[in-house]
Amino acid sequence: MPPDIAGVRPVPARSLTAGPRIGRRDRERVPLTRRELDVVRAIARGRTNAEIAGELFLAVSTVKTHVGNVGAKLSARNRVEIAVWAWEHGLVSRGGG
């Protein structure tokens, strides 16, 4: 179950950036595109690539590309780390789908 984020203030999507992991602070932050943020939200809600493709009217291969790009920008090793990042940054909320 995700941590309680009741007191978290939503951040406008345009201001969200993917920061490097600790130890790489000298690198520039890379913003996620609007579509990448859509994919991140869907991942955080537990959707599969096929489900995301259907919801966003994309090819599965395009979803896979977005997932790979997001993973690289966030230095995430897997979908779980992407989902954790989304929850920590207030991109999803309980009951949000």
PAVEXDO-725880 format. One record per residue (C-alpha): residue number from 0; chain; x, y, z. Coordinates in steps of 0.2 Angstrom, whole numbers. Each point is the difference from the previous one (the first is absolute). Example, Ala and Ser with C-alpha at 12.3 -4.5 7.8 and 13.67 -1.06 7.14 Angstrom:
<rs>
R|n|chain|c1|c2|c3
R|0|A|62|-22|39;
R|1|A|6|17|-3;
</rs>
This chain:
<rs>
R|n|chain|c1|c2|c3
R|0|A|0|0|0;
R|1|A|7|17|-5;
R|2|A|5|12|14;
R|3|A|-12|13|6;
R|4|A|2|16|-10;
R|5|A|-15|9|6;
R|6|A|11|15|5;
R|7|A|9|1|-16;
R|8|A|-3|15|-11;
R|9|A|-1|-4|-19;
R|10|A|14|6|-11;
R|11|A|-5|7|-17;
R|12|A|6|-13|-13;
R|13|A|10|13|-10;
R|14|A|12|2|15;
R|15|A|3|-18|3;
R|16|A|18|-5|-4;
R|17|A|9|-16|2;
R|18|A|14|2|11;
R|19|A|16|-11|0;
R|20|A|3|-12|14;
R|21|A|11|5|15;
R|22|A|18|1|-5;
R|23|A|-5|7|-17;
R|24|A|-6|17|6;
R|25|A|12|10|-12;
R|26|A|-11|-6|-15;
R|27|A|-13|11|-7;
R|28|A|-18|-5|4;
R|29|A|-10|-6|-15;
R|30|A|-19|4|-1;
R|31|A|-12|-14|-5;
R|32|A|-11|4|-14;
R|33|A|-19|1|2;
R|34|A|-2|-17|-8;
R|35|A|13|-8|11;
R|36|A|-9|7|15;
R|37|A|-16|-9|-6;
R|38|A|9|-16|-2;
R|39|A|8|2|18;
R|40|A|-17|3|7;
R|41|A|-7|-16|-8;
R|42|A|15|-10|6;
R|43|A|-3|7|18;
R|44|A|-18|-7|-2;
R|45|A|7|-17|-4;
R|46|A|-5|0|-19;
R|47|A|9|-12|-12;
R|48|A|8|7|-16;
R|49|A|-15|-7|-10;
R|50|A|-12|9|12;
R|51|A|9|16|-1;
R|52|A|1|-1|-19;
R|53|A|-19|-2|0;
R|54|A|-4|14|12;
R|55|A|12|12|-9;
R|56|A|-3|-5|-18;
R|57|A|18|-5|-3;
R|58|A|9|-15|-7;
R|59|A|7|-12|13;
R|60|A|17|3|-7;
R|61|A|-2|19|3;
R|62|A|-5|-3|18;
R|63|A|16|-11|2;
R|64|A|10|14|-7;
R|65|A|-8|12|12;
R|66|A|3|-12|15;
R|67|A|19|-1|-6;
R|68|A|2|18|-1;
R|69|A|-8|4|17;
R|70|A|11|-14|8;
R|71|A|15|8|-7;
R|72|A|-5|18|5;
R|73|A|-4|-6|17;
R|74|A|14|-12|2;
R|75|A|-13|-13|4;
R|76|A|4|-18|-1;
R|77|A|-17|-6|-2;
R|78|A|-19|4|-1;
R|79|A|-1|0|19;
R|80|A|12|14|2;
R|81|A|-9|10|-13;
R|82|A|-16|-3|10;
R|83|A|8|5|16;
R|84|A|6|16|-8;
R|85|A|-17|4|-6;
R|86|A|-8|-3|17;
R|87|A|14|10|9;
R|88|A|-3|15|-12;
R|89|A|-19|0|2;
R|90|A|-4|-5|-18;
R|91|A|-13|-13|6;
R|92|A|-12|-1|14;
R|93|A|-10|-13|9;
R|94|A|-15|-5|-10;
R|95|A|7|9|-15;
R|96|A|-3|-15|-11;
</rs>
